Amino acid sequence: MALKMEKPVLGVVENMSYFYVPDIDKKFELFGKSRGEEMVQAAHAPLLGQLPIDPKLAKLCDEGNIERYDADVMNSLSESLSEAISTKAN
């Protein structure tokens, strides 16, 4: 849609990409194999991140405290987004 409207795409973020079970150190792709790379090709933009399904985030959202969410994946996403913005600005 963004390409049809001639709007720039900074990057692709795949939401609910997987569910991670730390007790067994394993990721499960609940909605099938990731299609992030396909979206990257279609959007002509980098993959900025793949966000997991995280019960901690859901709980914070339900409590109205989403700003308290702190996870490595979000820090990585913010770094990737900052990089994409800097690259686009230059």
C-alpha positions in Angstrom: 0.0 0.0 0.0 2.8 2.4 0.9 4.5 1.8 -2.4 1.2 2.4 -4.3 0.8 5.7 -2.5 4.4 6.5 -3.3 5.3 6.8 0.4 8.8 5.8 1.6 9.1 2.7 3.8 11.8 3.0 6.5 11.7 -0.7 7.3 9.7 -3.8 8.1 8.8 -4.9 11.6 7.3 -8.4 11.9 4.9 -8.4 14.8 4.0 -11.6 16.7 6.8 -13.3 14.8 7.3 -16.1 17.4 6.8 -17.2 21.0 9.9 -17.8 23.0 9.9 -20.3 25.9 13.0 -19.5 28.0 12.7 -22.7 30.1 13.7 -24.8 27.1 15.4 -22.0 25.1 13.2 -22.4 22.1 11.3 -20.2 19.7 7.9 -21.4 18.2 6.5 -19.8 15.1 2.8 -20.0 16.1 1.5 -18.5 12.8 3.8 -20.4 10.5 7.2 -19.7 9.0 8.3 -16.1 9.1 7.6 -14.1 6.0 9.7 -11.1 7.1 12.2 -11.6 4.3 9.4 -11.7 1.7 8.1 -8.4 3.1 11.6 -6.9 2.9 11.8 -7.8 -0.8 8.3 -6.4 -1.5 8.9 -3.1 0.5 12.5 -2.6 -0.7 13.3 -1.8 2.9 15.4 -3.5 5.6 14.0 -5.8 8.3 14.2 -3.7 11.4 13.0 -6.4 13.8 10.9 -9.4 14.6 8.8 -8.9 17.7 7.7 -12.0 19.8 4.4 -12.7 21.4 5.3 -11.7 25.0 2.9 -12.3 27.9 4.7 -9.6 29.9 3.9 -7.0 27.3 0.3 -8.1 27.2 0.1 -7.8 31.0 1.6 -4.3 31.0 -0.8 -3.2 28.2 -3.8 -4.5 30.2 -2.6 -2.5 33.2 -2.1 0.6 31.1 1.7 0.5 31.7 3.1 -0.2 28.3 5.9 2.3 28.8 7.4 0.1 31.4 8.1 -2.7 28.9 11.8 -3.4 28.7 13.2 -6.2 26.6 16.3 -6.7 24.5 14.2 -7.1 21.4 12.8 -3.6 21.8 16.2 -2.1 22.4 17.4 -3.7 19.2 14.4 -2.5 17.3 14.9 1.1 18.5 18.6 0.9 17.4 17.6 -0.4 13.9 14.9 2.2 13.6 17.3 5.0 14.5 19.8 3.7 12.0 17.1 3.5 9.2 16.1 7.1 10.0 19.7 8.3 9.9 20.3 6.5 6.6 17.1 8.0 5.1 18.0 11.5 6.2 21.4 11.3 4.5 
